[in-house]
Amino acid sequence: MSVTSHEIKAEGILDELYELDQAGDTELDRRITEYGIDHGLHADDDRDTIIHGIAEEEIDLWMERADCV
């Protein structure tokens, strides 16, 4: 079975998100706080929105680096 370029790109995105997930708690808290400040969100009240936004940013950055856009 051959692997398509879309599968390779998807795997790369998952790797990046896994690395973010595996970052230390302080690193993740820093990213959450920073994103919240930048977007006018509260780290506790809007945590789900912030995490979703961080994930989207990571995906966008990965796609730019992989020339997917």
N, C-alpha and C positions, 0 to 999 in steps of 0.2 A: 504494500500500500504506500503510495507516495504522499508526501506532506505538502500541502499547498502553502503559498506565500501568506495567505490570510491566517492560516493556522500558526505559522511561525511568528507573525506579527502579534497575534492574540496571545501566544505564549510569552512573548517579550513583555507585553503589557502586564500580564499576570505576574511575571517575575519582578517587575518594578513595584507593583502594588504589594507583593509579598515582602520585598525589602523595606518598604515604608511601614508595613505592619510589624516587621521584626525589629524596627528601630526601637531604641530604648524608650521607656515611658516618658522620660524628660524630653526627648526629641519630638515625640508625637504630641505631647502637651504644648511644646513650643510652637509647633506647626499649627495646632488648633487655635492657640491664642493669637498667633500672628495672622492667620487667615480671618479669624473673627474680627480683629481690629481693622484689617484692610477692607472688610466687607460690612462693617457695622453690625456684626452679630455677636451675641454673648456666648462665651465658651461653654457655659452650662446649659442655658436655655435653648440654644440653637445647635447643639453638638451634632445631631444627625445631619443637619443641613451643611454644617462646616465639613464634616468627614466626607460627605458626598462631593462637596466642592473641591476638596483636596484631591480626592480620587480623580475627578474630572480633569483637574490641572495636571496631575501626573500622567494621565492618559494622553492629553493634548501635547505635553512636552515629549513624551515617548514617540508619539506619531510624527511630530516635527523632526525629531532626530532620525527617525526611520524613513523619512520622506514619504509618509503615507498620506499627507494632506495635499 
